[in-house]
Protein backbone atom coordinates (compact mmCIF):
# COMPACT_ATOMS: atom_id res chain seq x y z
CA UNK A 1 0.00 0.00 0.00
CA UNK A 2 1.30 3.44 -0.89
CA UNK A 3 1.93 5.70 2.08
CA UNK A 4 2.55 8.93 0.16
CA UNK A 5 -0.29 10.60 2.09
CA UNK A 6 1.82 10.31 5.28
CA UNK A 7 4.70 12.27 3.73
CA UNK A 8 5.17 15.61 5.55
CA UNK A 9 5.48 17.47 2.24
CA UNK A 10 2.11 16.31 0.87
CA UNK A 11 -1.06 18.21 1.72
CA UNK A 12 -3.47 16.38 4.02
CA UNK A 13 -7.06 15.37 3.24
CA UNK A 14 -8.61 18.51 4.74
CA UNK A 15 -6.38 20.69 2.50
CA UNK A 16 -7.40 19.00 -0.77
CA UNK A 17 -10.05 20.15 -3.20
CA UNK A 18 -13.07 17.96 -3.94
CA UNK A 19 -11.61 17.13 -7.36
CA UNK A 20 -8.29 16.03 -5.83
CA UNK A 21 -10.09 13.82 -3.33
CA UNK A 22 -12.17 12.30 -6.14
CA UNK A 23 -9.04 11.70 -8.24
CA UNK A 24 -7.40 9.92 -5.30
CA UNK A 25 -10.47 7.76 -4.72
CA UNK A 26 -10.75 6.84 -8.42
CA UNK A 27 -7.02 6.16 -8.75
CA UNK A 28 -6.92 4.04 -5.62
CA UNK A 29 -10.12 2.20 -6.58
CA UNK A 30 -9.76 1.63 -10.31
CA UNK A 31 -6.01 1.22 -10.12
CA UNK A 32 -6.17 -1.87 -7.94
CA UNK A 33 -6.28 -5.63 -8.38
CA UNK A 34 -9.60 -5.96 -6.51
CA UNK A 35 -11.18 -3.67 -9.11
CA UNK A 36 -9.77 -5.74 -11.97
CA UNK A 37 -10.99 -8.99 -10.43
CA UNK A 38 -14.42 -7.47 -9.65
CA UNK A 39 -14.69 -6.24 -13.24
CA UNK A 40 -13.76 -9.67 -14.61
CA UNK A 41 -16.27 -11.32 -12.24
CA UNK A 42 -18.99 -8.91 -13.40
CA UNK A 43 -18.22 -9.73 -17.04
CA UNK A 44 -18.35 -13.48 -16.32
CA UNK A 45 -21.66 -13.13 -14.43
CA UNK A 46 -23.13 -11.02 -17.24
CA UNK A 47 -22.08 -13.63 -19.81
CA UNK A 48 -23.43 -16.51 -17.68
CA UNK A 49 -26.85 -14.90 -17.06
CA UNK A 50 -27.25 -13.81 -20.64
CA UNK A 51 -26.33 -17.08 -22.32
CA UNK A 52 -29.20 -18.15 -24.55
CA UNK A 53 -32.16 -17.04 -22.41
CA UNK A 54 -30.98 -14.08 -20.39
CA UNK A 55 -32.88 -11.04 -19.22
CA UNK A 56 -31.75 -9.11 -22.30
CA UNK A 57 -33.02 -10.33 -25.70
CA UNK A 58 -29.89 -8.84 -27.29
CA UNK A 59 -27.50 -9.69 -24.48
CA UNK A 60 -24.34 -7.98 -25.55
CA UNK A 61 -25.67 -4.76 -27.07
CA UNK A 62 -26.33 -3.17 -23.67
CA UNK A 63 -23.04 -4.52 -22.32
CA UNK A 64 -21.25 -3.12 -25.36
CA UNK A 65 -22.87 0.26 -24.70
CA UNK A 66 -21.65 0.24 -21.09
CA UNK A 67 -18.15 -0.82 -22.11
CA UNK A 68 -18.05 1.91 -24.76
CA UNK A 69 -19.07 4.49 -22.15
CA UNK A 70 -16.32 3.26 -19.83
CA UNK A 71 -13.78 3.39 -22.67
CA UNK A 72 -14.86 6.93 -23.51
CA UNK A 73 -14.28 8.08 -19.94
CA UNK A 74 -11.15 6.05 -19.44
CA UNK A 75 -8.86 8.57 -21.15
CA UNK A 76 -10.12 11.43 -19.00
CA UNK A 77 -9.93 9.30 -15.85
CA UNK A 78 -6.34 8.31 -16.63
CA UNK A 79 -5.35 11.93 -17.29
CA UNK A 80 -6.97 13.15 -14.08
CA UNK A 81 -5.26 10.41 -12.07
CA UNK A 82 -1.91 11.12 -13.72
CA UNK A 83 -2.30 14.85 -13.05
CA UNK A 84 -3.00 14.15 -9.39
CA UNK A 85 0.00 11.81 -9.17
CA UNK A 86 2.16 14.56 -10.71
CA UNK A 87 0.82 17.00 -8.13
CA UNK A 88 1.77 14.65 -5.30
CA UNK A 89 5.24 14.09 -6.81
CA UNK A 90 5.68 17.85 -7.14
CA UNK A 91 4.76 18.42 -3.48
CA UNK A 92 7.22 15.73 -2.37
CA UNK A 93 9.95 17.18 -4.64
CA UNK A 94 9.44 20.72 -3.29
CA UNK A 95 9.62 19.40 0.28
CA UNK A 96 12.83 17.55 -0.59
CA UNK A 97 14.30 20.67 -2.23
CA UNK A 98 13.55 22.79 0.84
CA UNK A 99 15.11 20.17 3.11
CA UNK A 100 18.14 19.86 0.84
CA UNK A 101 18.71 23.62 0.90
CA UNK A 102 18.44 23.67 4.70
CA UNK A 103 20.80 20.70 5.00
CA UNK A 104 23.30 22.43 2.71
CA UNK A 105 23.25 25.48 4.99
CA UNK A 106 23.81 23.27 8.04
CA UNK A 107 26.67 21.41 6.35
CA UNK A 108 28.37 24.69 5.41
CA UNK A 109 27.98 25.99 8.99
CA UNK A 110 29.33 22.70 10.34
CA UNK A 111 32.31 22.88 7.96
CA UNK A 112 33.14 26.41 9.16
CA UNK A 113 32.91 25.29 12.79
CA UNK A 114 35.12 22.28 12.10
CA UNK A 115 37.75 24.47 10.42
CA UNK A 116 37.66 26.89 13.37
CA UNK A 117 38.02 24.04 15.87
CA UNK A 118 40.94 22.65 13.86
CA UNK A 119 42.74 26.01 13.86
CA UNK A 120 42.13 26.43 17.60
CA UNK A 121 43.39 22.91 18.28
CA UNK A 122 46.63 23.72 16.41
CA UNK A 123 47.02 26.93 18.43
CA UNK A 124 46.33 25.14 21.74
CA UNK A 125 48.78 22.40 20.83
CA UNK A 126 51.45 24.97 19.98
CA UNK A 127 50.80 26.83 23.24
CA UNK A 128 50.82 23.71 25.43
CA UNK A 129 53.92 22.28 23.81
CA UNK A 130 56.20 25.27 24.62
CA UNK A 131 58.72 25.36 27.43
CA UNK A 132 58.97 28.14 29.97
CA UNK A 133 61.16 30.25 27.67
CA UNK A 134 58.53 30.08 24.91
CA UNK A 135 60.52 27.68 22.75
CA UNK A 136 58.77 24.67 21.22
CA UNK A 137 59.44 21.43 23.08
CA UNK A 138 61.13 18.66 21.22
CA UNK A 139 59.24 15.47 21.10
MODELLER restraints for C-alpha pairs under 7 A, 6 or more apart:
rsr = mdl.restraints
at = mdl.atoms
rsr.add(forms.Gaussian(group=physical.xy_distance, feature=features.Distance(at['CA:5:A'], at['CA:12:A']), mean=6.87, stdev=0.5))
rsr.add(forms.Gaussian(group=physical.xy_distance, feature=features.Distance(at['CA:9:A'], at['CA:91:A']), mean=5.84, stdev=0.5))
rsr.add(forms.Gaussian(group=physical.xy_distance, feature=features.Distance(at['CA:9:A'], at['CA:92:A']), mean=5.22, stdev=0.5))
rsr.add(forms.Gaussian(group=physical.xy_distance, feature=features.Distance(at['CA:9:A'], at['CA:95:A']), mean=4.97, stdev=0.5))
rsr.add(forms.Gaussian(group=physical.xy_distance, feature=features.Distance(at['CA:10:A'], at['CA:88:A']), mean=6.40, stdev=0.5))
rsr.add(forms.Gaussian(group=physical.xy_distance, feature=features.Distance(at['CA:10:A'], at['CA:91:A']), mean=5.51, stdev=0.5))
rsr.add(forms.Gaussian(group=physical.xy_distance, feature=features.Distance(at['CA:10:A'], at['CA:92:A']), mean=6.08, stdev=0.5))
rsr.add(forms.Gaussian(group=physical.xy_distance, feature=features.Distance(at['CA:20:A'], at['CA:84:A']), mean=6.64, stdev=0.5))
rsr.add(forms.Gaussian(group=physical.xy_distance, feature=features.Distance(at['CA:23:A'], at['CA:80:A']), mean=6.36, stdev=0.5))
rsr.add(forms.Gaussian(group=physical.xy_distance, feature=features.Distance(at['CA:23:A'], at['CA:81:A']), mean=5.53, stdev=0.5))
rsr.add(forms.Gaussian(group=physical.xy_distance, feature=features.Distance(at['CA:23:A'], at['CA:84:A']), mean=6.61, stdev=0.5))
rsr.add(forms.Gaussian(group=physical.xy_distance, feature=features.Distance(at['CA:27:A'], at['CA:81:A']), mean=5.67, stdev=0.5))
rsr.add(forms.Gaussian(group=physical.xy_distance, feature=features.Distance(at['CA:29:A'], at['CA:35:A']), mean=6.49, stdev=0.5))
rsr.add(forms.Gaussian(group=physical.xy_distance, feature=features.Distance(at['CA:50:A'], at['CA:56:A']), mean=6.71, stdev=0.5))
rsr.add(forms.Gaussian(group=physical.xy_distance, feature=features.Distance(at['CA:50:A'], at['CA:59:A']), mean=5.63, stdev=0.5))
rsr.add(forms.Gaussian(group=physical.xy_distance, feature=features.Distance(at['CA:129:A'], at['CA:136:A']), mean=5.99, stdev=0.5))
rsr.add(forms.Gaussian(group=physical.xy_distance, feature=features.Distance(at['CA:129:A'], at['CA:137:A']), mean=5.64, stdev=0.5))
rsr.add(forms.Gaussian(group=physical.xy_distance, feature=features.Distance(at['CA:130:A'], at['CA:136:A']), mean=4.30, stdev=0.5))
rsr.add(forms.Gaussian(group=physical.xy_distance, feature=features.Distance(at['CA:130:A'], at['CA:137:A']), mean=5.26, stdev=0.5))
rsr.add(forms.Gaussian(group=physical.xy_distance, feature=features.Distance(at['CA:131:A'], at['CA:137:A']), mean=5.91, stdev=0.5))
